[in-house]
Each structure stands twice: as structure tokens, then as C-alpha cells.
Amino acid sequence: MLGHESPVRTWAVLPVFVVAVALVAVVALLLLIVATIVLFGRIRRVTLLRVPYLLWVIYAAALNLAIWQLN
């Protein structure tokens, strides 16, 4: 049956794909946060406000990576 996936197989593989896409999005977000910190480094308030956000996104990326590896 070419072109016809089993619904069970599709639903079993979909969460792994979604977690991988989320990991790519979080890594892109990390790069943008770092770029913002570098570009606005002269403005001390902006930099200081971004550091906790950067740490939170690093934590989220680590959790996402752990979930992806466990699947």
C-alpha cells in the first residue's frame, strides 16, 4: 500500500517530529536572544533584562533535548 500510512504508525511518529521541530525553534530563539544581547550590549538595561530570559530558554532547550533523546 504505497502512499497509505497506518494511522497508528503516524500517531506514534508524530510526537517525535513535533519535539524535533520545537527543538529547532528553541535553538533559533536562543540565537536571536544572543544576537539581541550582543547588538544592544551598550544599553545596559536591555542586556540585563535579556539574561534571565536567555537562562530560561536554555533551560527549556535542555528539557526539550532530553525529551527528544528519551523518545
C-alpha positions in Angstrom: 0.0 0.0 0.0 2.1 2.8 -1.3 1.1 6.2 -0.1 -1.1 4.9 2.8 0.4 5.2 6.2 -1.0 3.3 9.1 -2.8 5.7 11.5 -1.1 4.0 14.4 2.3 4.5 12.9 1.6 8.1 12.0 0.5 9.0 15.5 3.4 7.1 17.0 6.0 9.1 14.9 4.3 12.5 15.0 5.3 13.4 18.6 9.0 12.7 17.9 8.8 15.0 14.8 7.0 17.7 16.8 9.6 17.7 19.5 12.4 17.9 16.9 10.7 20.9 15.3 10.3 22.5 18.7 14.0 22.0 19.4 14.9 23.7 16.2 12.6 26.6 17.1 14.2 26.9 20.6 17.7 26.9 19.2 16.7 29.7 16.7 15.2 31.6 19.6 18.5 31.2 21.6 20.5 32.6 18.6 18.2 35.6 18.4 18.4 36.3 22.1 22.2 36.2 22.0 22.2 38.5 18.9 19.9 40.9 20.8 22.3 40.9 23.8 25.3 41.5 21.6 23.7 44.2 19.4 22.2 46.1 22.4 25.2 45.5 24.7 25.8 49.2 25.1 22.3 49.7 26.6 22.8 48.1 30.0 19.1 47.7 30.9 18.3 45.8 27.8 21.2 43.4 28.3 20.3 42.9 31.9 16.7 42.1 31.1 17.6 39.6 28.5 19.9 37.5 30.7 17.2 35.8 32.8 15.2 35.2 29.5 18.3 33.6 28.0 18.8 31.3 31.0 15.1 30.3 30.9 15.3 29.5 27.2 18.5 27.5 27.8 16.6 25.5 30.4 13.7 24.9 28.0 16.1 23.8 25.3 17.7 21.3 27.7 14.3 19.9 28.7 13.3 19.7 25.0 16.6 17.9 24.1 16.1 15.4 27.0 12.6 14.6 25.9 13.8 14.2 22.3 16.6 11.8 23.3 14.3 9.7 25.6 11.9 9.2 22.7 
